[in-house]
Amino acid sequence: PGASDDHRPYFQGSAEDYINWLPSMLDNWQATSHAISNCLFIIDGNEAEGEILTRAWHRSKDGKQDVIGYGRYADRYQKRDGIWRFAHRSLVLDYDETNVVNMPEGNAGVADNAGQAGSGDPVYTALALFAKDRTASDNIPDKKLK
């Protein structure tokens, strides 16, 4: 509560509004994958800052293009009641690229255990606790923050 997010040019606002905005953004893509690495933190009492490298991959709805963004998160954190929480996150977009997807006819280049969105993803067969958690979260009537 009280945190903010700056994902310009895509979003600026409260953390709650960002979470509620995400599904509409994800609807624009067939698939996405985001990764973080090289995390650097500086802690000063109950406040901290972090620089986190990120890579965000997005497959277009029609499956013909991949959009990849490379950047850094500039984060501020606060420790409240003994728990570290985000105070603010800013996206620094260093570089992005768009590539044409060269997928063989009939998706011949995709393994039969390729990942997919939803409960059909192979991870839910391989990891029983993940499958159990997925089933439980699917039964939550309203996942949006209020």
N, C-alpha and C positions, 0 to 999 in steps of 0.2 A: 504493500500500500504506500502511495505517495511517490513512487519511483516514476521516472520519465524515460522516454526513448526518442532518439533522433536517428532515423534511418533514411535521411534525405537522399534522394529526392522522393522516396516512396511513402514515408510516414514520419510524422512528428506528433507527439502527444504523451499521454499517461501510459504507464505500463499496462493498465487494465484495458485501455482503448486499443493498444497494440495487440494484445492477445485476442481481443474480439475482432480486430481487423485481419489477422492472419488467415483465417479460412477463405476470405474473399480473394486474397492475394494468391493463395495456393491453388484456387480454382482456375487460375490462368495457365497452369502448367500440367503436363502429363505426369511428370515426376520431378522431385528435387532432392538434393543431398547437400548438407552443410557440414563443414568440418572446422574445428579450431585447432590451433597448435601454437607453440612458442609463446606461452603465457608468462608475462612479466608482471609482478605485483610489488608495490611499495606500500607498507603498512605503517601507519602513524597513529598509535592509540586505537581509538574506535573508528578511525577513518582509513580508507585505503583506496588506491588507484590501481588500475590494471590496463595493460596493453596486450591484446589477444589477436593473433593473426587468424584470419578466416578465409575460407574458400567456399563459395556458394555456386552449385551447379543446378541448372534448370533445363529440362527438356520441354520444348514447345508443345502445345496441345496437339498439333498435327504430327508431332514426332520428327519434324524435318530439320530442326535447329536446336543446338545446345547454346545456352547463354551461361557464361561462367564469370563470376565476379571475384576479385581478389582484394582483400582489404584488411583493416584492423578495427577492432572495437576499442574505443577509449572509454573505459568504465570507471565510475566512482561507486564506492561501497561504504556502507555504514554498519557498524555493529550495534544492534539494539536488543536489549534483553538477552545478551549473550549469543545472538545469532547474526551472522553476516548476511546482509541483504544488498541488492542493487539499489543505488540511489539514482543513477543516471547511466545510460548507455548511448554512445554516439558511434555511428558507423563512419569510418574513413574509407571511402572507396578509392583504392589505389589504381585499379586497372580492371577493365572488363573486356570480354571478347565474345563474339558470336560465331559459331562454327556450324557448317552444314553436316548433318548426320548422314553417314554413308553406311546404312544398314543393309545387309544382303536381303534379297527377296525372301519374304516369308519369315523374317527374323531368324534366319539360319545361324547368325552369329551370336544369338542369345542362348545361354545354357538353359537346360530344362528346369533348373532350380533357381532361375533368376529372381531377384527380389521384385516385390510388387507392393503397392499400397494396400493396406487392409489385412484382414485375418488370413488371407491366402498366402501371405509371405512365408517362405520356408523357415524363417527364424522361429515361428510359432509351432512348427513341427519339431524342430531341433531342441527348443528350450521350453520345457513344460511350465516353469514359473512365469515366463513371459506370456505364454498362451493364457494362463489362468488370469494374470493381471489384465491382459487385453480383453478377455471376456467380461471381467468385472467392470472395466472402464467403458465398454460398449453399452452397458446397462445403465449408465448415469444419464438421467433424462436431459439435463442441460449443463453442458461442459463450459459454457461461457461464464466469465466473471461478471458479477453484478456490481 
